[in-house]
């Protein structure tokens, strides 16, 4: 079982940037797909970006295209979410997740049930 631990959240103003690391602890060999989700108050958890472990971005939500980038450092077993040009609507709890499959698209976005391991979340707040 793998444990995922997010950090790096905080409060920024509109247009600011944050980088969220997600450290994977434990057995990672089954974590074929890594991703970031977010959940705003009163809304469902939604997929933001996903990538294959070892490389290859497979999904980016329209709302963050051109602003958010997912990356990984396999030597450190760490996943990152670089968020630039932050907007108030990006305010949410951000979660790191791992799952066995990574075949996503605009027609078939990632779902919460696709992922088996989750971090505890880190809060991002963007003020206008």
N, C-alpha and C positions, 0 to 999 in steps of 0.2 A: 504494500500500500504506500502511495506517495503522499506526502504532506506538502501543501502549497502555502507559502507565506508572502502576502503582499505588503508593500510599504510605499512610502513616497507621496501619499495623498496630502492634501492641504487646501488652503484657501488662496485664491489668486484673483486678480482683476481680469476683466475682459481683455482678450488679446495676449494674455500671459501663457506660460508654458509650464508643464510638469512632466517628470519622467517617473513612471511607476515600475519598480522592479518586482518580480515574483520569483522567489527562491523555491526550488523543488528539492525536497528532502526525502531520502529513501529510495525505493526501487523505481527507476524512471524508464525502464526498457519498454514498458507497454504504453508509454505516453506518446502515441504517434501524432496526435494533434493537440496543439496548445492554443489557447484563446483568451480573449478578454471579453467580459460581459459587463453591463452596467444596469443599475436599477435606481430609478428616480422615485421619490415618494409618491405613492399612489399609482405607480405604473408597473408593468410586468418587466421582468429581467430580459434584456435584449442583448443579442450578440453584437459585438463591435468590430473585432478583427480576429482572424484565425490564421495559423500557419502550421505547416508540417514541421515536426521536430527534425532538425537537420537542414531546414531551408524550404522556401516556397510559401509565399502568402497565398491563402486560398479564398479569403473573404474579407471585404472591408465594407462596412455599412455606408450607404450614401451620405448619411449625415456627418460622417467624419472623413470622407475621402479628401485627400489633399492636406489634411491637418494632423491626423494620427498615423503613427507608424509602429508596427510590431517588429520586434527583433529578438534574437536569443544569443546567449553566450553559453555554448555547450560545455566549455571547460569549467564554467562556474555553475552549471545547471540552473541558469537564471533566464527568465523571460522578461522582456521590457515592453512597456507601452510609452512611446514618446508622444506627448500631446502638445501641439502648438496651436496658436490662434484660438485659445479657449473662449467659449461663449457661455452665457448663463445657462443655456439649455443643456450644456454638458454636465451640469451639477448632478451628481449621483454617487451611489456607492459602486465602486469598481471591483470586479471579481476576476481572479485568474482561474482558469479551468483547464483540465486535461481529459482527453478522450481517445477512443480507438480509431475514429474515422475523421477524414478532413475534406469530404466531397461536398462543398457548399458553394452557393451561388446566390445571385439576387432572387432567383426563383425558389431557391431552397436555402434560406439562411440558417445559420446554426441555431439550435434550440437547446434549452436547458437540459432536456432529457438526453441529448447526444453526449454529454460530458459526465464523467464518473467521479472526478476528483475536483474539489473546489477549495479555494482559499477562504479566509474569513472576511475579506473585503477591506477596502481602504476608501475613505471618504474624500471626494473632490468637490469643492465648492467654488463656483465662479461668480463673482459679483460684478454688477454693471457700473 
